[in-house]
Amino acid sequence: MAGGVDIDPLTQALAPPPGETPAEREARLLREREAKKRSDLIDQELNRQRAAEKKANKPVKILLLGQSESGKSTTLKNFQLINSSKAFKAELGSWRAVVHLNIVRSIRLVLNALAEAEAAASTPPGPMIPFILP
């Protein structure tokens, strides 16, 4: 601020060049009007997008609390199934392998239990040892 004069850089940038002719002035003003129209169109588009985002359905966030094995995952899957069947159908294929593995594991457990029961039944009982209570 030399000599008490306040110099605004924005004013200097927007000021017409020194020695501007009337034709140059008209051309500059025309360019400024076109730039202003483009700027206004961009602003309108941004405002339209903001309004559309406000109207759009926002996802609902839910915090599921509870003890382990209390059904939180099942509750979440039920919410997804009710509200977005397309997403559930898309995820269905990935769960097929998990279900098959669980079935095979359960069948193996049953077969192992049957084999152990059969082996226990086929061995002769050991000698009876008397037990005397004190």
TAGI-V686408 format. One record per backbone hydrogen bond with DSSP energy under -0.5 kcal/mol. NH is the residue of the N-H (numbers start at 0). CO is the residue of the C=O. E is the energy in kcal/mol with one decimal. If there is no record, write none. Layout:
nh	co	e
NH	CO	E
NH	CO	E
This chain:
nh	co	e
3	0	-0.8
4	1	-1.2
5	3	-0.5
6	4	-0.7
7	5	-0.6
8	6	-0.6
11	7	-2.1
12	8	-2.2
13	9	-2.0
14	10	-1.1
19	16	-1.0
24	20	-2.5
25	21	-2.2
26	22	-2.2
27	23	-2.6
28	24	-2.7
29	25	-2.2
30	26	-2.3
31	27	-2.3
32	28	-2.4
33	29	-2.4
34	30	-2.5
35	31	-2.4
36	32	-2.3
37	33	-2.4
38	34	-2.5
39	35	-2.6
40	36	-2.4
41	37	-2.4
42	38	-2.5
43	39	-2.6
44	40	-2.3
45	41	-2.5
46	42	-2.5
47	43	-2.5
48	44	-2.5
49	45	-2.4
50	46	-2.4
51	47	-2.3
52	48	-2.3
53	49	-2.0
54	50	-1.8
55	51	-1.7
60	58	-0.5
63	61	-0.7
64	62	-0.7
69	66	-1.2
74	70	-2.4
75	71	-2.4
76	72	-2.6
77	73	-2.4
78	74	-2.3
79	75	-2.4
80	76	-2.7
81	77	-2.5
82	78	-2.5
83	79	-2.7
87	83	-1.7
88	84	-2.5
89	85	-2.1
90	86	-1.7
91	87	-1.0
92	88	-0.6
93	90	-0.5
94	90	-1.1
94	91	-0.6
95	91	-0.9
96	92	-0.6
97	93	-0.5
98	94	-2.4
99	95	-2.5
100	96	-2.5
101	97	-2.2
102	98	-2.3
103	99	-2.6
104	100	-2.6
105	101	-2.2
106	102	-2.4
107	103	-2.3
108	104	-2.1
109	105	-2.2
110	106	-2.6
111	107	-2.7
112	108	-2.2
113	109	-2.3
114	110	-2.4
115	111	-2.4
116	112	-2.2
117	113	-2.5
118	114	-2.4
119	115	-2.3
120	116	-1.8
121	117	-1.7
122	118	-1.1
129	127	-0.6
131	129	-0.5
132	130	-0.5
